[in-house]
C-alpha cells in the first residue's frame, strides 16, 4: 500500500498513485515481451505445410497441375473439397492422404 502522504492524481473515480504510473521503460519492456510472444506463436503455428485449408490456386501450385486437372480430381472424387460462398477449399491432410493412396511401393532386389 502507498502512504497517505504521497501525492495522488485523481483521474475520474479512481485515484492513481505515483507507483502506478507506467514509464517509458515499462512500455519498452512490455513491447519486447509482446513481440517475443507473438514471434513464438507465429513460428509454432505457421510452419510450411501447417496451413489446414488451401485455396485452389495454392493446391494447383503445390501439385503443379492445371485448373482443369484439379477440377477433374474434384469430379472423380480423388480429392475432397469444401465450397464456401464460391470459394473452393482443400484440406492439407486430404492432399497428403491422396498421395499415400496413390503411392507405389517399389521392391528392390539385390541379387
WOLIN-V569692 format. One record per run of one state. SS is the DSSP state (a for helix, b for strand, c for the rest). FROM is the first residue (numbers start at 1). LEN is the number of residues. If there is no record, write none. Layout:
ss: [SS	SS]
from: [FROM	FROM]
len: [LEN	LEN]
//
This chain:
ss: [c	b	c	b	a	c	a	c	b	a	c	a	c	b	c	b	a	c]
from: [1	8	12	14	18	21	24	46	53	56	64	67	76	82	85	87	92	102]
len: [7	4	2	4	3	3	22	7	3	8	3	9	6	3	2	5	10	10]
//
